[in-house]
Amino acid sequence: MLSRVADNLYWFGRYLQRAENTARLINVNSNLLLDLPRTITFGWEPLVQIVGADELFLEHYENDFSEPNVLRFLMLDERHHGSILSSLQLAREILRTVRDTAPREVWERLNDLHYFVQGRGEMVMSRTRRQDFLQRIVDSSVLVYGTLIGNMSRDVGFHVLQIGTHLEQADMTTRILDVRSTSLIDTGPKQDLAPFYNIQWMSVLRSLTAYQMYRRHVRARVNRSGVLRFLLQNREFPRSVMHCLGNIGASLPQLPQHRNVERTLWRVRAIVQDASIDRLVERGLSEFIDELQIGLGELHEALAQAYFRG
């Protein structure tokens, strides 16, 4: 397979997952708006920082991190290549160039999703209609991906697509966890929030469609330690970081061997596997999430050097 085609399939998987998970990321915040008392106000700025686009946001929106501005930036702003609309447009352009590698139904369903977001994106500004709009994006993205894995030949292109998909999912799971660990809530003394901590972690699980599987595996009430351990280290749940890294490792033997990629993947897996959840709970997630995201960035760079820049 040409390195250019492999690169396109890798990024198609990433962009599709990015669109889906950005919708999930917004849902973490939006669901909390419904679950918490009206006396607690929200800050939307951390969502922009977590996707690493604060400088671009300031360039176009100055210092106005209001709810409408942040939502428009993350959902519909074509100047932001990580917005949902931009991700879908980039995925669409890639699929146009490699259409012979994917089933025709994928193109049709991706087109439907793109035009839905483009034509009805303003729905996200209304809190009463936002939930349905975001859920449509999530459901349609899952449908596109399901059509791919159900009908695509298990050749080199499929495994490159899988690597991109799982790397993006691992990255976005860490970002969704980072939303919770960041100060999203502007309120008074910390004890005022004590009754709502578990509600917030339950919101994180639901944003990843992980609540039922959490209860099945953990068999305990939702709590911070349990959620972190499940979403970081569980090897069976598809959106956990460890499961995603395991799937990348399973696809690598189908590609030409490259020691640097294998070593980098091993280092990232060690970061997750060796993490002490109890210590993270005590000290906070920020430093650990930063280290993990740097590791995922290094893995991306190793993959690009090995397979896509030849």
N, C-alpha and C positions, 0 to 999 in steps of 0.2 A: 504494500500500500504506500502511495506517495505521502511524504511527510506533511504536505499541505492538506491532503484529505484527512489524515489522522488529526491534525491540529483543528480542523473544522469540526470534526465529530466530537473531539474533546470539549471544545468551547460550546457546541450545541448542548451537550449534557449540562455544562455549568450554567449557561444562560437560562435553560428551562427550570433548573432547580432554583436559581436565583430569583426568578419571578415568583415561583410558588412560595419560597421561604420568606421573601420580603412581605408577601401578604400575611404569612404566619407571624412575622415579626411585628407588623402593625396590629395584628389581632391580640398579641400579648398585652399591649397598652389599651386597646379598645375594650377588651373583655374586663380589664380591671376598672374601667370607667363605670361598667355596669355593676360590678361586685362590691365596690367600696363606697362608703358614704359620700354624699355631695360636699361635705365639709372638707374633704381631702382633695386638694388640687394636684394636677399632673404637670410635670415638665416634659416637653416633647423633644428638647434638645438632645438628650442622650441617644435617641434613635439615630439621629444624623451622625453623631460621633461614632457610634458603633459600626455603621457601615463605612466609616472612614472617608466621609465626604463633607466634613465640616467646612473646609476651606472653600470648596465649590459653592456650598450653601451660602456662606457669608458673602461671596462674590455677587450672587444674584438676589439674595433676600436680605442683605445687610445683617442686622442682629435681631431680626424678628422671627423668633422660634415659636411662633403661634401654631396652634393645631392645624389650621387650613394650609399654612405655608409648608409645614413639615410633611403633611399628607400629600400635597401637590408635588413636592420635590421627590418623595419616595415612590409615588405612584405614577405620575404622568409627565414629569419634566424630562423632555428629550435631551436637554443639555446635561443631564445626569445619566451616565451610561449604566448605572446600577439600578435605575428606577424600573418598575415593573413594565411599563410601556417600552422603554428602551431595550430591556432584556428580551422581550418578545420580538421586537423588531430585528434585533441582532440575530436571534435564533432563527427567525424567518429567512433572513438573508443568507445565513449559512446553509439552511436546508435547501434553499433554492439552488445553491451551487453543488450540493451533493445529493440531489434528489434520488439518484439511482441507487443509493446505499440504504434508503429507508422506505418502508411501505408508503404507498400513496395516501392511505388514510391518515397518516401522521401529518402530512402537509395540510390536508383538509381541516383537521381538528385544530391544528396550531393556527391556521388562518382564522377560524371561527373565534378562537380565544383572543387573538390580536385585535380583530375588528370590534369585539365586545368591549375590550378595555378602551380602545381608541374612541368608540362612539358613546360609551356610557360611563366613562371615568368620573364624571362629575358627581355620580352617585356617592362616591366615597366621602364627599364633604358633608353629607347628611348622616348623623349618627344612627338614625332610625333605619337607614338603608345600607349602611356600611357593612354590617355583618353578612348580609346576603351577597353583596358584591364581592367581598373578599373570599367568601366560601366558594363562589362560582369560579374564581381564579384558581383556588386550590384544587377543586374538583376537576376542572378542565385540564390543569397541568398534570394531575395524576392520570387522567384518561390518556393524554398524549404519551406519557411515559409508559403506561401499561400497554398501549398499542405497539410501542417500539419493542419492548422486551418480549411481548407475546408473538411477534411476527418477524423479528429481525434475525438473520442467520448469525450463528455464534462464531463469527470470524474475527479477524484482528480489529476491524472497525467497531464491532460490538464491544469488545473489551476496552478499546480506547474510550468509547462513549461511556462505559460503566465507570472507568477511572475518573473521568471528569465529573460525572454525576455524583459519585460518592465523595470526592474531594470537596465539592461545593456543599454537599449536605453536611459533612463534618464541620466545615467552616461556619455554616449558617446555624447549626445547632449550638456551637460555642457562642455565637453572637446573640442568639435568643436567650441563652443563659446569662449572658452579659447584661442584657436589658434588665433582668431581675436584680442583678448584683449592683447595678448602677442606681444612683438616687433619682428615681423617676418621680418620687412623691415629695411635694413641698407641704410640710405640715409642722406641727409643733413638736413637743417632746416625743422621744422615740416610743415611750410606753403607750402612746395613743394608737400606735400601729400594731401593737402586739397581737390583738385578736385577729388581725387580718393577714399575718404572714403566710399561714398555710393556704389561705384563699389565693394569694398571689402565686404560690408555687403550683397550686392546682391549675391556675390559668396558664402557666407555662406548659404543663403536661397537655392540656387540652389544645393549646395552639399547635402542638406537634402530633395531635391525635394519639397521644401516648397514655391517657389516663387509665383505660381498661387494662392495657398491657402492664402498666405499672402495678396496678392492684393484683394482677395475676402473678407477677414475678416477685414483688416485694411483700405482698400479703400483710400490709400495714397501712395505717393512715398516712395521708400525704404529709410529708415534712421535708425540710430543706436537705438534710443529709441523704434521705432516701431518693429524692429526685435527682440530686447531683450524681449519686452513685449510679443510678439507672441510666441517665442520659449521657454520662461520660463513659462508663465502664461495662455496661451490659453488652454481651456479645451476640445477643439474639434479636434485640429490637432494631428494626431497620434504620432508624434515625439516630441511634446512639453513635457517639464518636468512635468508639472501639469497633463497632460492627462495620461502620463505613471504612475504617482503615483496614479491617480484615478483608473486606471485599476488594479493596485496591490490591492487597497482597495476593488475593486469589487470581486476579486478572494479569498480574505481572508476568507469570510464567508463559502466558500466551504471546508475549511480545519478546523482541530480541533482548537478551540478558544485558543488564547495565548495572554494575555494582554500586555506583553512586546513588541511583534511585533506590535500590534495596536498602542500603545503609541509612539513607535519609528516612525512609519509611519506618525502619526499625527504631530509629531515634524518636520519631514522633509517637509511635506506639508505646515506647517505654515511658514517655512523659505522662501519657494517660494511664497506663497500667500501674505505674508506681506511685501515682498521686494518692496522698492520704486525704480522704474526704473529710475526716474529722478535723484535720489541720486546716483544710480549706475553709471549713465552716467557721473556725475560730479567727483566722487571719483575713478572710475575704478572698474573693475570686479574681480580682483584677490582675494581679501579677501572674497567676497561673494561666488565665485566659490569654494574656498577652504572649506568654511563652509558647502556648499551644498554637496560637495563630501565626506567630513567627515560624514555628516548625512547619505548619501547613503551607506557608508561603515558600519555604525552602524546598518542600516536596514538589510544589508546582514548578519551581525553577529547575529542579533536577529533571523532572519529566520533560519540560520544554527543551532543555539542553540535550537530552538523550534522544528524543523521538521527533521533535517538531521543528528543529532548526538545522536539519541536515541539508 
